[in-house]
Amino acid sequence: MSVSLQVLYPTTGGTTFDHDYYAATHLGLVDTHMAPHAQRIVVVKGTGDAAPFHAIATFVFADDAARDAALAAAGPALDDIPHFYSGAPVVLTGEVLD
């Protein structure tokens, strides 16, 4: 069964999010370090004044081992988060229901 990892960037608490930096720089780090282990990555940008999240990144992996390998390689991407987001992201892992 496929597994997922979601990184959610809440808008609560007056957090800021630099979408331009995220698209131009951060996603390149994700592509280099984490994407080789993923089956699919989807990023959704929150829109509208009442959006509860600035963005949500969803990674789908073949299995736990692939997710664990991506997380083991994620250091540069994790270290980059303060460059575009002023809060603490929420991480959700789970099973993909097909």
Secondary structure, DSSP 8 states (H G I E B T S, - for coil): --EEEEEEEE-GGG--B-HHHIIIIIHHHHHHHTGGG-SEEEEEE--STT-SEEEEEEEEESSHHHHHHHHHT-HHHHHHGGGTBSS--EEEEEE---
